[in-house]
Amino acid sequence: MMGAVKKIVERCYVKKVLSVAVANLLLIGLAPIAHAESARSDVYADYADLSAHEVEGRDYRRVQRVPSGAKVAHIAIHGGAIEAPTSQLADEAAGRKYAFYAFEGIKESGNSALHITATHFDEPKALNVVAGVDYTVSWHAASGSEATTYVGGRDTTLIKKVKAELRAAGFAISTSVPEEIGGDSPSNIANKNRRGRGVQLEISRGQRERFFDGGKLSRAWIEDPANRTKAFYRYVAAVNRALG
């Protein structure tokens, strides 16, 4: 009798352990994973490939502004309608003090096809801008409805400062950065400045929506400064404070 009861108890215990293990696996599988907003296999391998198939001025445009003596560059290599509103953020951050570069998708639709991953982005004007400065902040868009920022790159000192300033300004910062958006490869354009290390900001959709009235991120909406919220300017100011 006691032996039978013992076996029943053991079976119940095993079932409970298995149930907990399965539940944990399901939770892991359902946990949100951040990706670049336009994450997918790139259509084009590099800029030469893209420019052979897309028309500048119709499908995309290159914008740059380099003040004399600028030691910092704010860049948006997936600007325009590729990863909104990275052009506007980088442009505002650069102002008239820092260098600015943006590669912008301006097609009526299908702008994600213009995405070239940062480690393969070799557009000559962008490379020239970055090569001429000591510090780089590369602005990107990440997925996710939660308002947060993934701060990556190779410039560990500046990364710490950016995180501290953004937190002080009331913005959430992820405690870890997924490898695919880590921005720490030497091949990443953010790290091709004179010091060989830069910062990559991956801003979730939830955070980016808070930068504009109504949370709208359409191209027409984000191109009108009147639609920006105070959070837009507060965020940019925090990043620039980290630069000193």
Secondary structure as UniProt FT lines:
FT   HELIX           2..30
FT   TURN            37..38
FT   HELIX           47..51
FT   TURN            52..53
FT   TURN            57..59
FT   STRAND          60..65
FT   TURN            68..69
FT   STRAND          72..80
FT   TURN            81..82
FT   TURN            84..85
FT   HELIX           86..94
FT   TURN            95..97
FT   STRAND          99..105
FT   HELIX           111..114
FT   TURN            118..120
FT   HELIX           124..131
FT   STRAND          135..142
FT   STRAND          149..153
FT   HELIX           156..168
FT   TURN            169..170
FT   HELIX           179..181
FT   TURN            186..187
FT   HELIX           189..191
FT   TURN            194..195
FT   STRAND          199..204
FT   HELIX           205..209
FT   TURN            210..211
FT   HELIX           213..215
FT   HELIX           219..222
FT   HELIX           225..227
FT   HELIX           230..243
//
